[in-house]
Amino acid sequence: MKRVALVGGFGDLVIKFRGPLIRDLVARGHEVSVCVPKADSTLHESIVRDIAACGATWVDVPLDRTGTNPRNELAARRFFARLFRERPFDVVLAYNPKPIFHAIPAAKKAGVPTVAAMVTGLGFAFIGGSLKARLLGMVARHLYRQAMRAADVVFFQNPDDVETFRASSLLPDERRIVMIPGSGVDTAHYAAVPRVARAGGPTFLMVARFLRDKGVVEFAEAARIVRRSHPSARFRLVGWIDSNPAAISQDEFDGWIRDGIVEYAGRLDDVRAELAGCDVFVLPSYREGTPKSVLEAMSVGRAIVTTDAPGCRETVVDGANGLLVPVRDAAALAAACQRLCDDPALVERLGRESRRLAETRFDSRLVNRTIMDALSL
């Protein structure tokens, strides 16, 4: 038995993204502490119950996921230094940028035997074009460089992120790099559901935080274009406007709803009903680690339209289980959607192959086995 700390930056989604890994670690007899900030007030109690139901314990960490106040960042670093001094963990695995920045160096300094980082995507600080994004990118690169020197193992979810880190001299040559196909998907929980063809045309679904770099603006513009020739096609959104600097405005979102361009299904804890009700899943993101939402849609057996971008392209064999389109190109996205509107048999074939790929490549049990083996767990 080993004492394992999983350190993340987003309490709301810890079960969705790490639940299968927590359960598999506990099943192997390990003692697991889930170190994440308190979830949204409406979700917090249920998240803590879910962590306990997995056999783990919750540790509240003072992380401000999107803030830049130096005092708060210093407080977070001091918290982790104290936590790892006082609690004898055998393994610390941190994911998300701020946990990597603060927890990894603190764990190494405290003498934790195995310290690992999981890079789940690069985000606003690396792909944003504004002055703020460039400044944040400089800081992020400095902090990543420090953390990578302290990590014994670094998990990456796509080869492009590895190359970005190497090109920026963020990875010491001696670091052990392990590739994993994202966080995986529970193919039993996201069971295959037969598609029910709708007489009026297909339903396209996007599930994401409403950030510009997720491609939500391109989704709305593609919907506007497609509905001119296919007025019965439906474009549905699940998610919310995040505090991230790349978030769209409430006014912009309200305009899409008011104009009837997209339908809003709300922020859902369980998206399986929406996945079952759609024909095609769309994620026009500018960059991902490996998108969990796409894996869930694949597991349900849905055709995918996503971008030929790092992380996204890893989920789709173009023409086999989905279609790839250029980044930031609403017209190309619309053309792909129009093609699927006109070819229901293709939609069906792509969906069957998505399910096969989910089972054979992206199943969370396969991913978790790679992680646990790499950490000698």
Helices and strands as residue ranges (DSSP letters): E 3-7, G 11-13, H 14-27, E 31-36, H 44-53, E 57-60, H 70-86, E 91-95, H 97-109, E 114-119, H 124-127, H 131-150, E 153-156, H 159-167, E 176-179, E 203-209, G 212-214, H 216-229, E 234-240, H 250-258, E 263-266, H 272-277, E 280-283, H 292-300, E 303-307, G 313-315, E 322-325, H 330-341, H 344-360, H 364-374
